Amino acid sequence: MKLLIDARSLGSHPSGVGMYVFDFLKELLKDQRFEITLLSDVATSSEMLWLAQQNVPIITYGKPIAKSAGVFSYFKFVQDSIDYYQPDVFWEPNNLIPVPIRRFTGKIMVTIHDIFPITQPENQGFLYPIYFKYGIRQTLKQADMITYNSVETKLETERVFPQAKDISHLISYIIINKPDFSDAPVTPDVLFKNLKLDGEDYLLYIGNLEKRKGTDLLLKAYARYRTLGGTKKLYLGGKIREPEIQQVYEQISKNTSGIVSLGYVGNEQKIALFRHCSGFVFPSRAEGFGIPVVEAMHYNKPILASNLSIFHEIVGDSISYFESSGTEEQQIQNLAEAMLQLKTADFAAYTNVVQRYLPHQLGIAFCDYIWEQGNSH
């Protein structure tokens, strides 16, 4: 079966969606039933270079494509590629196919990771929610198959777009690999010249620093935590994505000691940070899945997250939660108090959870779904 896959989220600096694509690509490559060709805007990431070394054909548009600007011209390139390769299945793993795909007799599969631009437009700017809603409608008109990364994403999509209920679907949770500790030097100073991670007593956050992720709550709650007698430092691994978060960070860090913003952290740095932290905090306001919560389990660290239904779906009662409803002041107080009382990790419960998201658990079902649906009439 010929698969044509839009892998542009993997092209340069992969984030969550890009790594989702990469992990399932590795599972597809193990399956002899599939002949795979990738499309992308550019192909400069280490993941793309690895795929090229596996002799996977990668066809590039030639220049980077922004979140929405330029997508329409990029899909002219996608249409030309579909015309040329005539795949049995075209997989769009980036939520949207904003233009009609013409002259195609194969199956179209789309992955919907979340619909936050619609359900939480306050975190998305003015234009993008309008574009996203249009794009989802256009996508659902064409999709023969949908993969969702959680039951919650499926239910939310079907609530807002009831027509999605009539489309074949698979709940395909995110693959979360066991960390390869050989990737990170034994001595963290190799990675963090100005930090002494060995024996450091710090709380850790990994992820983009933006309002949807609750970074503003975390910073304000950390200041409160210090006034309540908390002594652990707070390390933030991720880029500051929004001016509002930058402003909150500057204000809080000026008056509160112990906050360390590391910027973007690579895989080696992330492993070192997880290994040496005393607890992981993830106060997100909304998630389609929440990869870092499961990642932290591989290190047997205490985990504190916001009381979102998605976290209960993916990890159940194996972690600690703070009540994330109510006023901002109530949320800040709840989070600060919970940070003071981190519970010890439940190793047995963690082991049961992480098994669900390993490649061999998820890859077979994903490949079989494409094969069966791609051959159905």
RAURDA-V508627 format. One record per residue. SS is DSSP state (H for helix, E for strand, L for the rest). PHI is phi in degrees with one decimal (999 if undefined). OMEGA is omega in whole degrees, 0 to 359 (999 if undefined). Layout:
# RAURDA-V508627
ss;phi;omega
SS;PHI;OMEGA
SS;PHI;OMEGA
This chain:
# RAURDA-V508627
ss;phi;omega
L;999;181
E;-90.6;178
E;-112.2;172
E;-114.9;190
E;-126.5;175
E;-80.6;185
L;-106.6;185
H;-66.5;177
H;-68.0;179
H;-104.1;193
L;-64.8;186
L;-124.7;182
L;-126.6;186
L;-60.7;171
L;-108.6;184
H;-59.9;181
H;-64.2;180
H;-60.4;180
H;-71.4;172
H;-57.9;180
H;-62.9;183
H;-61.5;182
H;-65.6;178
H;-76.6;173
H;-60.5;179
H;-62.1;177
H;-72.2;177
H;-62.9;180
H;-66.5;178
H;-77.2;187
L;-95.9;185
L;-68.4;181
L;-74.9;190
L;-114.0;171
E;-112.9;193
E;-110.9;170
E;-128.2;182
E;-107.0;171
E;-113.3;176
E;-159.5;174
L;-71.8;175
L;-134.9;181
L;-142.6;185
L;-111.3;182
L;-72.1;178
H;-64.4;179
H;-67.2;177
H;-66.4;178
H;-63.1;177
H;-63.4;179
H;-62.8;177
H;-62.2;178
H;-67.1;176
L;-87.4;179
L;65.1;174
L;-83.2;178
E;-63.3;179
E;-125.8;180
E;-105.5;186
E;-111.9;178
L;-71.9;174
L;113.5;177
L;-152.4;183
L;-63.5;178
L;-112.7;180
L;-76.9;186
L;-52.7;178
L;-130.1;179
L;-64.4;178
L;90.1;183
H;-66.2;182
H;-65.3;177
H;-68.8;177
H;-62.8;181
H;-73.5;168
H;-65.8;175
H;-63.8;177
H;-62.5;180
H;-60.3;179
H;-61.1;180
H;-69.0;177
H;-63.5;178
H;-58.4;185
H;-76.8;187
H;-87.3;180
L;45.2;182
L;-71.9;172
L;-76.8;178
E;-136.8;170
E;-106.3;181
E;-107.6;174
E;-108.6;184
L;-91.2;187
L;-110.3;176
L;75.2;195
L;-125.6;163
L;-121.2;193
L;-78.5;179
L;-129.5;177
L;-66.0;172
L;-89.3;185
L;-101.1;169
L;53.6;183
L;-125.1;182
L;-103.8;178
L;-83.5;181
E;-100.9;176
E;-109.2;176
E;-116.7;178
E;-125.2;173
E;-104.8;176
E;-106.2;183
L;-91.2;177
L;-172.4;174
L;-126.2;182
H;-59.4;177
H;-58.8;178
H;-95.5;185
H;-80.0;178
L;-134.9;185
H;-65.3;182
H;-64.3;181
H;-99.8;191
L;-122.7;186
L;83.8;185
L;-91.5;189
H;-80.5;188
H;-61.8;177
H;-58.5;178
H;-66.2;178
H;-60.2;183
H;-64.8;180
H;-62.6;175
H;-60.7;183
H;-64.8;178
H;-65.2;178
H;-60.7;179
H;-64.3;180
H;-64.7;184
H;-66.9;175
H;-65.2;188
H;-107.7;189
L;-69.6;171
L;-96.4;185
E;-145.5;175
E;-130.2;166
E;-108.4;177
E;-111.4;180
L;-87.9;175
L;-166.8;174
H;-63.2;181
H;-60.8;179
H;-62.5;178
H;-60.2;183
H;-65.0;178
H;-64.9;179
H;-62.5;181
H;-71.2;176
H;-67.7;182
H;-81.7;181
L;-127.4;184
H;-56.6;180
H;-63.5;179
H;-65.9;181
H;-62.4;184
H;-88.4;183
L;-103.3;178
E;-54.2;183
E;-143.9;173
E;-137.7;169
E;-83.2;183
L;-117.3;180
L;-58.1;185
L;-78.9;175
L;-71.8;177
L;-127.1;186
L;-74.4;170
L;-62.8;179
L;-66.8;175
L;-95.0;186
H;-66.3;176
H;-70.0;179
H;-70.9;185
L;-114.8;178
L;-57.2;180
L;-62.0;181
L;-93.0;182
H;-60.7;181
H;-61.0;176
H;-61.0;183
L;-97.3;185
L;-127.3;187
L;-62.4;185
L;-101.9;182
L;-120.1;176
L;-111.6;186
L;-76.3;180
L;-61.1;178
L;78.4;180
L;-71.0;180
L;-101.0;185
E;-138.7;170
E;-89.4;186
E;-126.9;167
E;-125.0;175
E;-122.5;179
L;148.9;175
L;-62.8;178
E;-94.6;182
L;-148.8;187
H;-64.9;180
H;-58.6;180
H;-81.2;178
L;74.7;182
H;-64.3;177
H;-64.4;176
H;-62.1;182
H;-62.5;180
H;-63.5;181
H;-68.2;179
H;-68.8;179
H;-66.6;176
H;-59.9;178
H;-66.6;178
H;-56.0;179
H;-68.4;179
H;-68.9;179
L;-85.5;177
L;107.7;178
L;-66.8;185
L;-120.6;183
L;-71.0;173
E;-75.9;176
E;-125.0;177
E;-101.9;180
E;-111.5;179
E;-106.5;181
E;154.8;181
L;-81.3;170
E;-76.7;189
L;-99.4;188
L;-133.9;179
H;-56.9;181
H;-62.0;179
H;-69.6;177
H;-59.8;181
H;-65.3;179
H;-63.8;180
H;-61.0;181
H;-63.0;181
H;-66.8;183
H;-69.5;184
H;-67.6;179
H;-67.9;186
H;-109.0;184
L;-131.0;178
L;-81.9;173
L;103.2;180
E;-91.1;180
E;-125.8;177
E;-96.0;186
E;-97.6;186
E;70.7;180
L;-61.4;177
L;-118.6;177
L;-78.0;185
H;-62.4;180
H;-62.6;180
H;-66.0;180
H;-61.7;178
H;-59.9;180
H;-62.6;180
H;-63.8;179
H;-62.8;185
H;-64.0;189
H;-107.0;180
L;-76.3;177
L;-102.0;177
E;178.9;181
E;-116.4;183
E;-121.5;182
E;-138.5;189
L;-93.8;188
L;-60.7;175
L;-83.2;182
L;-159.3;179
L;-142.7;169
L;-79.7;177
L;-149.2;181
L;107.0;185
H;-55.1;186
H;-58.6;180
H;-63.3;179
H;-72.8;178
H;-56.7;182
H;-62.2;180
H;-65.0;180
L;-63.4;183
L;-105.8;179
L;54.7;180
L;-103.2;171
L;-58.0;185
E;-128.2;177
E;-125.3;181
E;-135.8;175
E;-67.0;187
L;-82.1;180
L;-93.8;181
H;-63.6;181
H;-63.7;179
H;-68.4;176
H;-65.2;178
H;-65.6;189
H;-89.4;182
H;-129.6;176
L;62.2;183
L;-97.5;185
L;-80.7;180
L;-125.0;177
E;-95.1;180
E;-126.9;167
E;-115.2;181
L;-70.9;187
L;-106.7;172
L;-97.4;181
L;91.7;180
L;-71.2;178
H;-60.0;179
H;-60.7;178
H;-65.4;179
H;-64.0;179
H;-61.0;181
H;-66.1;179
H;-60.2;181
H;-67.5;180
H;-60.6;180
H;-65.8;179
H;-67.2;178
H;-65.0;179
H;-72.7;188
L;-123.2;180
L;-60.3;179
L;-83.0;177
L;-69.7;181
L;-69.9;175
L;-97.4;188
H;-58.9;182
H;-64.3;179
H;-65.0;178
H;-58.6;182
H;-59.3;179
H;-64.1;182
H;-71.0;187
H;-64.6;179
H;-61.1;183
L;-68.0;191
L;-113.5;178
L;-81.3;186
H;-54.6;184
H;-68.0;178
H;-77.2;187
H;-100.4;186
H;-65.2;183
H;-62.7;181
H;-62.7;180
H;-64.3;180
H;-63.6;181
H;-63.7;180
H;-62.6;179
H;-62.6;182
H;-62.1;183
H;-67.4;181
H;-71.5;179
H;-66.7;180
L;-98.2;181
L;-81.9;181
L;-127.4;999
